[in-house]
């Protein structure tokens, strides 16, 4: 078992609800490793960091999030928690660790909380996973919901297109959101849905609603850090705003290093012992 601990938790579930009531937007980013988490923590203002199962895509090169295991999620969570002081740390429960078996869901959530010292877990789905949500919450573990485009169900959808564009799916999404709030979820992520629906859900719920491709009418936003930093340039959805172009910066650095080594300019006299 890990000896990772966290002493300070500036952002809590209660604080997030207060932020919504006060109209203060919530800033959330994904992170998967200690170095990136250290830099992110120094930014002073990130409210939530998500140790996402998108590590399967970003860190391991898989096409979907499905291959991530519980042990791998715990490893990434431990690395992040060692660096994070102020933001809340939320960890995705990976595919297969909670669907259809609420007892297994509880065991999975307990392992994440005990072995990584994270603050909460996130699950994808609505009515279909309520038993798992209910059992995890019964153990005192905070749960963040996730509706709209749910990457763990991508084989069911067959596409990454915008979800809930028809009345039937939109009504189900709203109903699921209300069910998750009623069960006790402290927040909800909405992914890739019409902006009008995102705003409608945020107005109806008392808990914070955080969007990724859900428009500006929600209570906060989340992006994948490697996407917004311009490291993963193959992914360019409409909702993504790039705040840097680190891929080009890294390529230039690598090229300059290669040139200096090949020419004998590195190391120089000042870089020797």
LINQUI-V380423 format. One record per pair of residues at least 4 apart in sequence whose C-alpha atoms are under 7 Angstrom apart, sorted by the first residue. I is the first residue (numbers start at 1). J is the second residue. If there is no record, write none. Layout:
BEGIN
I J
I J
END
This chain:
BEGIN
1 115
2 115
2 116
4 78
4 82
4 116
4 117
5 117
6 117
8 85
8 86
9 85
9 86
9 87
9 88
10 86
10 87
11 15
11 16
11 47
11 86
11 87
11 88
12 16
12 88
13 17
13 186
14 18
15 19
16 20
16 208
17 21
17 207
17 208
18 22
19 23
19 24
19 25
20 24
20 208
20 219
25 219
25 220
26 47
26 219
26 220
26 221
27 46
27 47
27 48
27 220
27 221
27 222
28 46
28 47
28 48
28 49
28 221
28 222
29 48
29 49
29 50
29 222
29 223
29 224
29 225
30 49
30 50
30 51
30 52
30 223
30 224
30 225
31 36
31 37
31 49
31 50
31 51
31 225
32 51
32 55
32 76
32 80
33 37
33 76
33 79
33 80
34 38
34 79
34 80
34 82
34 83
35 39
36 40
37 41
37 80
37 83
37 84
38 42
38 83
38 84
39 43
41 84
41 85
41 86
46 87
47 87
47 88
48 87
48 88
48 89
49 87
49 88
49 89
49 90
50 89
50 90
50 91
51 76
51 77
51 90
51 91
51 92
52 91
52 92
53 65
53 68
53 73
53 92
53 94
54 58
54 65
55 59
55 60
56 60
56 61
56 62
56 64
56 65
56 67
56 68
57 61
57 62
57 63
57 64
57 65
65 151
65 152
66 95
66 152
68 72
68 94
69 73
69 94
70 74
70 94
71 75
72 76
73 77
74 78
74 112
74 115
74 116
75 79
76 80
77 81
77 91
77 116
77 118
78 82
78 116
80 84
81 116
81 117
81 118
88 119
89 118
89 119
89 120
90 118
90 119
90 120
90 121
90 122
91 118
91 120
91 121
91 122
92 121
92 122
92 123
93 97
93 121
93 122
93 123
95 152
97 104
97 105
97 108
98 102
98 104
98 105
98 132
99 129
101 105
101 132
102 106
102 131
102 132
102 135
103 107
104 108
105 109
105 132
105 136
106 110
106 135
106 136
107 111
108 112
109 113
109 121
109 136
110 114
111 115
112 116
112 118
113 117
113 118
113 119
120 141
120 142
120 143
121 142
121 143
121 144
122 143
122 144
122 145
123 144
123 145
123 146
124 145
124 146
124 147
124 150
125 129
125 146
125 147
126 130
126 147
126 176
126 177
126 180
127 176
129 133
130 134
131 135
132 136
133 137
134 138
134 183
135 139
136 141
137 141
137 142
137 143
142 185
142 186
143 185
143 186
144 185
144 186
144 187
144 188
145 180
145 185
145 187
145 188
145 189
146 188
146 189
146 190
147 173
147 189
147 190
147 191
148 163
148 164
148 173
148 190
148 191
148 192
148 193
149 163
149 191
149 192
150 154
153 157
154 158
154 159
162 192
162 193
163 192
163 193
164 169
164 170
164 193
165 170
165 194
166 170
167 171
168 172
169 173
170 174
171 175
172 176
173 177
174 178
174 201
175 179
176 180
177 181
178 182
178 205
179 183
180 184
180 185
181 185
181 207
186 207
187 207
187 208
187 209
188 208
188 209
188 210
189 209
189 210
189 211
190 210
190 211
190 212
190 214
191 211
191 212
191 213
191 214
192 212
192 213
192 214
193 197
193 198
193 213
193 214
194 198
194 214
195 199
195 214
195 215
195 217
196 200
197 201
198 202
198 214
198 215
198 217
198 218
199 203
199 217
199 218
200 204
201 205
202 209
202 218
202 219
208 219
209 218
209 219
209 220
210 218
210 219
210 220
210 221
210 222
211 215
211 218
211 220
211 221
211 222
212 221
212 222
212 223
213 239
223 228
224 228
225 229
226 230
226 231
226 232
227 231
227 232
227 233
227 242
228 240
228 241
228 242
228 243
228 244
229 242
229 243
229 244
229 245
229 246
230 242
230 244
230 245
230 246
230 247
231 245
231 246
231 247
236 240
245 249
246 250
247 251
248 252
249 253
250 254
251 255
252 256
253 257
254 258
255 259
256 260
257 261
258 262
259 263
260 264
260 265
260 266
261 265
261 266
267 271
267 272
268 272
END
